[in-house]
């Protein structure tokens, strides 16, 4: 079995651990474990935990833990079920606007653009949108960035094309505003 898979299995069984603990348990060198941890960090499979203040002098060893992810079919099933329960076809205009605002805010909650360049922040917005199932492209124009929708997966969950279009349109607009402020 691959070292990276062994590390993930170890962390799943033993919880947060240091490189030294994993190295001893898997009979691998610390350098090998560090290299694999670097790759797992980049792949977003493990996270480095902040070390608690130590009673002894020196810097405490970093602990690593598995990132727990909810399976995608479970998320889609729950969302479809809840949307079906809401009976979104019978929403009045105020409730529909509130519903759209709630969904858009929830989808945007983890987006925090970084950097000084507007182009960099727009690229981050496009990458974030793609991670949540909305594929877009953008071009710079004199009046600001123009975002074009390529494909979206939200309508598969809503079963209401008009409502899903409104959600996607508002989501893209708010992402643009958050990224570049226009």
BELVEN-V315417 format. One line per field, one symbol per residue. psi: psi as a letter, one per 30 degrees, with the letter a starting at -180 (. if undefined). A space follows every 50 residues. Layout:
psi: ???
This chain:
psi: kkeeeeeeeeeeefaklleeeeeeefhlleeeeeeeeeeeeefhfllkkk klklflllklkkkklkkkkkkeeeeeeeeeeeeeefiffgkleeeeeeee eeeeeeffegjjkllfkeeeeeeeeeeeeefggjklllkkleglkkkkke kkgeffeegjeeeeeeeeeeeeeeeeeeefg.
